[in-house]
Every structure is written in C-alpha cells, then in structure tokens.
Amino acid sequence: MRHRSVSDLMTPTAVSVQRGTTFKEIARLLDEFGVTAVPVVDEKGCPVGVVSEADLLRRHDSGSGANTAVDLMSHPAITAAPGWSAVRAARVMEKHKVKRLPVVDSEGRLIGVLSRSDLVQLFLRRDHAIQEEILEDVLTHTLRLSPSSLTVEVADGLVTLSGTVIRHSLVPVVMRLCRSVDGVVDVINRLGYEQDDLPVDVRTGTQRWKKT
C-alpha cells in the first residue's frame, strides 16, 4: 500500500513574505491569493514564522504598534517534510494546535504549505479507488488472501467487509489494514472464519488474544 504523502497533498508555495513585509502588504496578499495565512521566510527562504488573518485581527484589536511580519507572526514555524505521511502531519497539527504547516526541503527551504483543507482531500477519494486498493493491495498482495472469498463494498468512504477468512486471528488484521487505507472513514466487519485459533480463558469461557 502507498499512502499519499505531504508532497502529494500540499499546495506548492504561491506566496510568502519577508520579516519586514508590512501589515497592509500582508493583508493585500491574503486577499489577492485567497489564503488565510502566509509563511514568513528569512534570506535563505527558510520559514521563521507564520502570519495569519487571526494575527492581523489581534494586532488591529489591540492597537499595538506591530506593523511588520516579524512583529505580527506566530513563531517558531512548525514545519513538515514532503515525505511525511498525512497521518503524521495531522498529528503534528493537533499537537501544536495549528491549521497549516509550511513544508520544507532537506535544507529547510520553503517548498509548499499543507493545510487542514488539504488533508480533507483524503476523504474525497472515490469509492472505486478505495475498493480497488483494498482488494488488490491489502487482501491480495499484503495478506495473500483470495479476493473471491471476500466481498468489499464501499459507500462514501464506509467500507463493509463480508465473506470468510481461514483463521479468526486474521479478522482484526484485515480490519486494521483496511482502516489505514487513504479515504476510508470506517470499516464494518461482517467477516466469518473457518478456524477459531484464539485461545479460550477456562475461567470465563471467553476468547482471549495471545500475547506476543
């Protein structure tokens, strides 16, 4: 399986500003390019911060004398690498409570911006593409299962699995791998199994996972 990376989802950099860019120029750029924030870069093109609409509004409401990007920006800039997975980028956004990440190359120079709206594109993936990846990559190539014994239905990103696998212990593995496919919202399990290879707890009579 190939998960789409930050480089697949990011918006190539259309606009950035320098430390000395003025309040009015930043506001004009946000309006002109239809964006809600711009990275602030140094002389080498490396991000040092981000100025957002919220930063401009805070300055306006407070009546402070801040009038250039270096005074207005939120810093330091929390960045992402182009090779990161979408999941990793989303976790960094959540951890730092930011809505966008400047994307930098191996030398730290700005090459794009990844926003929450870019990540949402994962869930707009066509159902047929999701179904095809589960059947070919997950079931056939990764798990070496016969697709003829399983049925995969996808509707608006919701995957329903039915059919029969050989061992009970395969069921949670199939579920986990299907959930990891880009665009999957959730997975409904209707799988059966031929062999029950999970041990029974003799005290409770319930099945228990083996410890690895």
N, C-alpha and C positions, 0 to 999 in steps of 0.2 A: 504494500500500500504506500502511496505517496501522498502525504499531507501537504496542502498548499502552505507555502511559507510566507513570511513577511514580504519578501520581494515580489511574490505573486499578487499580493493584496494592496500593497502600499500605493499611494499617489506619488508619482515622480515629482520632485520638488519644482513647483512653479514660481514660488515666491519665498524670499527670506529677507531679513533686514539686518543692518549692522547695529552695533551698540549705540551709535549716535543718531539713528533714524528718529525723526520727531513724532510726537503724538499724532499730529494731523496727517502725516505721511502714512503712518501705520493704519490709521482709520481709513484712509483712502484706498490702501492696498487690500484691506479686508473686504471692503465694498466692491472693489474692481474685480477681484478674483473669486468672490463669493465664498470665502473661507472664514472661519471663526477664530483662527489663531495663526501666528507666523513664528517660525523659529528665528532666534537671534544668533547670528554666527560671528565668529572672530575673523581675523585677517586671513586665516587659512581655510575658512569655510567650515569650521567645526562648531557645532551648536554649543552655546553657553547658557541659553535660556529660551523661554517661550513667552510671547506676549499674546494674550487672548482678549476677546471682547470684554470678558469679566475684569481683566486688569485695567482696561481703559475706563470702564464704568466706575471701578473703585477709585481711580485717580480723580475722575470728574466729580464724584460724590464727596470725596474727602477734601477737595480743593487744595491738594498738596501741590508742590512746585515741580513734581516729576513731569518731565516733558520729553525725555528720550527713552529709547528702548532699554538701555541699561538700568534706568531707574524704574521702569514700568514692569519689566519682565519677572516671571517666576523662574527661579533658578535654584540649584543647577538643573540643566536639561536632563531629563530621564530619557535615555535613548534605547533603540533596539538595533539589532543586527539583521541584515537581509535574510540570513539563513535560519533565523528563529522560526519555530512553529507558531501558528496563530494562537494556540493554547498558551504557550509561554508568554507571548506578547499580551494576551488578555489578562493573565495573572499579574504581570508587572503593572499594567494599568490599574488593576484593582488594588494592588498593594500600595501604590503611590497615589491613588485617588486622582489620576489624570485621565483626560479624554482622548489624548493623542500622544504619539511617540515619534520624535524625529528619528529617522533611520540613517545610520552612518556606515561608511565602508570600513575597511580594515585600518585605515589611517585616521578614522574619526571624523571624516568629512561628510557633510550632509548630502544624501542622495535621494531622500524621499521623506514622506510623512505617512504614518499609519494612524488612522482614527478609528473610533468605535464604529462609525458607519461603514468603514472598510471591512471590519470583522463581520458585520451583519451580512455581508455579501455571501459568506459561507452558507448561510441558511436559505439563500435564494437559489441554491443549486438545484438543477432539475431532478425530479424524482427518478427518471430513467437512468441518469448518470449515477445516482446513488445505488440503485438496484444493480446496475451493471458492475460497479466496483465491489459490492458485497458478494455477488455471485462469482465473479472471476478472481478477484484479488484475495478476498477473505476466505471464502469457502473452498475454492478450487486450488489456488496457488499456495496460500498460507497454511490452511488446515488440512489440505488434501482430502476433502470430503467430496462425495458425489453430488453435484447440484441437482441431479434427477430425483434424489430422495428428500430434497428440501424445497420449500416454496418461500420466496421473498417478495413481499408486497410493500410498496412504498406509496404513501399518500401525504403530500405536504410535509415531507421530511419524517413522517412517522412510519417506522419500519415494523412489519409484522412477520415473524418467522414461524413457519409451521413445517411439519414433516418429522422425520425420525433420524436421530444420530445413533451411533453404535453404543457409546458409553454415556452414562449420566453425567460424569465429570466434565464432558465436553460442553455441556449446555452453558455454564457460566462463562466459559472461554469464548464461545461463539457470541454470546451477548456482549461481552466486554469489547471484543474486536469490532463488532458492528456499531456499537455506540461511538467508537473512536473515528469512524468514517466521517469525513467532512460533509456537513449538511444534514446529518442525522439529528433530529430533535429528540427522539426517544425510540425505544425498541420494545415491542410487545412480544412476550415469549409464549408460543404455543407448540414448543418442541416436545417430542416424545423421545424415548430412548429404549434400546434393546437390552442393554446390560446395566444393572444397577451396581456400580462399582464403588459406591460410597458406604463407609462402614456404619453400622448401627450401634448406637450407645445402648448397651444392655440395661442400663438403669432407667432410661427414659423411653427407650424404644424409638427414639428419633434419630434421623440420619445426621452425621457429623462429618465435617470436612477433615481430610487428613492433613496433618501438619507437615510442611515441607522444610 
